[in-house]
């Protein structure tokens, strides 16, 4: 990440930023506040989904049953109709 004084771009007109510009941070006076930067980097380094093992079936999102020990009788599929458009997406994504 590159840090620049907050005043460096204060008079620039509003515009879209480029990909390299997303790595620019700003500081005021003579100090850097790194809390947000460190938090962001830690969160980005965490796995999206934590599993106990590679073949883990996870927990049922409806009842919380551990699917590794037994299956529940909950209905599969999105419970919220707003998610139905994404229901078949997993099968179309190439890993």
Secondary structure as GFF3:
##gff-version 3
##sequence-region A 1 95
A	DSSP	beta_strand	2	5	.	.	.	ID=ss1
A	DSSP	three_ten_helix	6	9	.	.	.	ID=ss2
A	DSSP	three_ten_helix	20	23	.	.	.	ID=ss3
A	DSSP	beta_strand	24	27	.	.	.	ID=ss4
A	DSSP	alpha_helix	35	45	.	.	.	ID=ss5
A	DSSP	three_ten_helix	81	86	.	.	.	ID=ss6
A	DSSP	alpha_helix	89	92	.	.	.	ID=ss7
###
